[in-house]
């Protein structure tokens, strides 16, 4: 079974290229948060971006 951090990284990979949140946060910003291990922020940003763009079922 994968740990939560691996799942968050995989979810990031499922976002559409060029996707961004309404507040301007990009996938690159999200990956930067992952590198700094800001996991709570990563989860929040994933949800914000996914609310703005269609994501595959596997994302959730």
mmCIF file of the C-alpha atoms, coordinates in Angstrom:
data_MODEL
# 
_entry.id   MODEL 
# 
loop_
_atom_site.group_PDB 
_atom_site.id 
_atom_site.type_symbol 
_atom_site.label_atom_id 
_atom_site.label_alt_id 
_atom_site.label_comp_id 
_atom_site.label_asym_id 
_atom_site.label_entity_id 
_atom_site.label_seq_id 
_atom_site.pdbx_PDB_ins_code 
_atom_site.Cartn_x 
_atom_site.Cartn_y 
_atom_site.Cartn_z 
_atom_site.occupancy 
_atom_site.B_iso_or_equiv 
_atom_site.pdbx_formal_charge 
_atom_site.auth_seq_id 
_atom_site.auth_comp_id 
_atom_site.auth_asym_id 
_atom_site.auth_atom_id 
_atom_site.pdbx_PDB_model_num 
ATOM 1  C CA . UNK A 1 1  ? 0.000   0.000  0.000   1.00 0.00 ? 1  UNK A CA 1 
ATOM 2  C CA . UNK A 1 2  ? 1.277   3.463  -0.891  1.00 0.00 ? 2  UNK A CA 1 
ATOM 3  C CA . UNK A 1 3  ? 1.805   6.146  1.706   1.00 0.00 ? 3  UNK A CA 1 
ATOM 4  C CA . UNK A 1 4  ? -0.096  9.425  1.609   1.00 0.00 ? 4  UNK A CA 1 
ATOM 5  C CA . UNK A 1 5  ? 2.859   11.341 0.188   1.00 0.00 ? 5  UNK A CA 1 
ATOM 6  C CA . UNK A 1 6  ? 3.097   9.010  -2.811  1.00 0.00 ? 6  UNK A CA 1 
ATOM 7  C CA . UNK A 1 7  ? -0.633  9.382  -3.421  1.00 0.00 ? 7  UNK A CA 1 
ATOM 8  C CA . UNK A 1 8  ? -0.358  13.183 -3.352  1.00 0.00 ? 8  UNK A CA 1 
ATOM 9  C CA . UNK A 1 9  ? 2.484   13.056 -5.881  1.00 0.00 ? 9  UNK A CA 1 
ATOM 10 C CA . UNK A 1 10 ? 0.460   10.765 -8.135  1.00 0.00 ? 10 UNK A CA 1 
ATOM 11 C CA . UNK A 1 11 ? -2.568  13.053 -7.907  1.00 0.00 ? 11 UNK A CA 1 
ATOM 12 C CA . UNK A 1 12 ? -0.382  15.961 -8.977  1.00 0.00 ? 12 UNK A CA 1 
ATOM 13 C CA . UNK A 1 13 ? 0.646   13.976 -12.040 1.00 0.00 ? 13 UNK A CA 1 
ATOM 14 C CA . UNK A 1 14 ? -3.013  13.535 -13.012 1.00 0.00 ? 14 UNK A CA 1 
ATOM 15 C CA . UNK A 1 15 ? -3.716  17.255 -13.228 1.00 0.00 ? 15 UNK A CA 1 
ATOM 16 C CA . UNK A 1 16 ? -4.116  18.660 -16.738 1.00 0.00 ? 16 UNK A CA 1 
ATOM 17 C CA . UNK A 1 17 ? -1.009  20.366 -18.093 1.00 0.00 ? 17 UNK A CA 1 
ATOM 18 C CA . UNK A 1 18 ? -1.127  24.110 -17.520 1.00 0.00 ? 18 UNK A CA 1 
ATOM 19 C CA . UNK A 1 19 ? -3.815  23.818 -14.829 1.00 0.00 ? 19 UNK A CA 1 
ATOM 20 C CA . UNK A 1 20 ? -3.932  26.517 -12.202 1.00 0.00 ? 20 UNK A CA 1 
ATOM 21 C CA . UNK A 1 21 ? -6.174  27.455 -9.299  1.00 0.00 ? 21 UNK A CA 1 
ATOM 22 C CA . UNK A 1 22 ? -8.373  30.525 -9.322  1.00 0.00 ? 22 UNK A CA 1 
ATOM 23 C CA . UNK A 1 23 ? -5.815  32.299 -7.158  1.00 0.00 ? 23 UNK A CA 1 
ATOM 24 C CA . UNK A 1 24 ? -3.070  31.687 -9.754  1.00 0.00 ? 24 UNK A CA 1 
ATOM 25 C CA . UNK A 1 25 ? -1.333  28.732 -8.080  1.00 0.00 ? 25 UNK A CA 1 
ATOM 26 C CA . UNK A 1 26 ? 0.213   26.474 -10.723 1.00 0.00 ? 26 UNK A CA 1 
ATOM 27 C CA . UNK A 1 27 ? 1.297   22.861 -10.831 1.00 0.00 ? 27 UNK A CA 1 
ATOM 28 C CA . UNK A 1 28 ? 4.898   24.064 -10.537 1.00 0.00 ? 28 UNK A CA 1 
ATOM 29 C CA . UNK A 1 29 ? 3.961   25.840 -7.300  1.00 0.00 ? 29 UNK A CA 1 
ATOM 30 C CA . UNK A 1 30 ? 2.386   22.627 -6.102  1.00 0.00 ? 30 UNK A CA 1 
ATOM 31 C CA . UNK A 1 31 ? 5.533   20.640 -6.876  1.00 0.00 ? 31 UNK A CA 1 
ATOM 32 C CA . UNK A 1 32 ? 7.609   23.229 -5.027  1.00 0.00 ? 32 UNK A CA 1 
ATOM 33 C CA . UNK A 1 33 ? 5.446   22.676 -1.945  1.00 0.00 ? 33 UNK A CA 1 
ATOM 34 C CA . UNK A 1 34 ? 6.028   18.936 -2.305  1.00 0.00 ? 34 UNK A CA 1 
ATOM 35 C CA . UNK A 1 35 ? 9.801   19.452 -2.397  1.00 0.00 ? 35 UNK A CA 1 
ATOM 36 C CA . UNK A 1 36 ? 9.504   21.426 0.849   1.00 0.00 ? 36 UNK A CA 1 
ATOM 37 C CA . UNK A 1 37 ? 7.259   18.697 2.312   1.00 0.00 ? 37 UNK A CA 1 
ATOM 38 C CA . UNK A 1 38 ? 4.381   21.093 2.976   1.00 0.00 ? 38 UNK A CA 1 
ATOM 39 C CA . UNK A 1 39 ? 1.853   18.266 2.691   1.00 0.00 ? 39 UNK A CA 1 
ATOM 40 C CA . UNK A 1 40 ? -1.186  19.990 4.159   1.00 0.00 ? 40 UNK A CA 1 
ATOM 41 C CA . UNK A 1 41 ? -0.721  22.845 1.699   1.00 0.00 ? 41 UNK A CA 1 
ATOM 42 C CA . UNK A 1 42 ? -0.206  20.335 -1.139  1.00 0.00 ? 42 UNK A CA 1 
ATOM 43 C CA . UNK A 1 43 ? -3.561  18.723 -0.367  1.00 0.00 ? 43 UNK A CA 1 
ATOM 44 C CA . UNK A 1 44 ? -5.333  22.090 -0.215  1.00 0.00 ? 44 UNK A CA 1 
ATOM 45 C CA . UNK A 1 45 ? -3.804  23.196 -3.516  1.00 0.00 ? 45 UNK A CA 1 
ATOM 46 C CA . UNK A 1 46 ? -4.666  19.910 -5.221  1.00 0.00 ? 46 UNK A CA 1 
ATOM 47 C CA . UNK A 1 47 ? -8.303  20.379 -4.261  1.00 0.00 ? 47 UNK A CA 1 
ATOM 48 C CA . UNK A 1 48 ? -8.310  24.010 -5.412  1.00 0.00 ? 48 UNK A CA 1 
ATOM 49 C CA . UNK A 1 49 ? -6.849  23.167 -8.809  1.00 0.00 ? 49 UNK A CA 1 
ATOM 50 C CA . UNK A 1 50 ? -9.128  20.154 -9.254  1.00 0.00 ? 50 UNK A CA 1 
ATOM 51 C CA . UNK A 1 51 ? -12.156 22.351 -8.540  1.00 0.00 ? 51 UNK A CA 1 
ATOM 52 C CA . UNK A 1 52 ? -11.167 24.526 -11.506 1.00 0.00 ? 52 UNK A CA 1 
ATOM 53 C CA . UNK A 1 53 ? -10.302 21.774 -14.003 1.00 0.00 ? 53 UNK A CA 1 
ATOM 54 C CA . UNK A 1 54 ? -11.706 18.385 -14.973 1.00 0.00 ? 54 UNK A CA 1 
ATOM 55 C CA . UNK A 1 55 ? -9.612  15.585 -13.498 1.00 0.00 ? 55 UNK A CA 1 
ATOM 56 C CA . UNK A 1 56 ? -9.795  11.833 -14.089 1.00 0.00 ? 56 UNK A CA 1 
ATOM 57 C CA . UNK A 1 57 ? -11.728 9.679  -11.655 1.00 0.00 ? 57 UNK A CA 1 
ATOM 58 C CA . UNK A 1 58 ? -8.475  8.202  -10.354 1.00 0.00 ? 58 UNK A CA 1 
ATOM 59 C CA . UNK A 1 59 ? -7.495  11.627 -9.042  1.00 0.00 ? 59 UNK A CA 1 
ATOM 60 C CA . UNK A 1 60 ? -10.017 11.402 -6.215  1.00 0.00 ? 60 UNK A CA 1 
# 
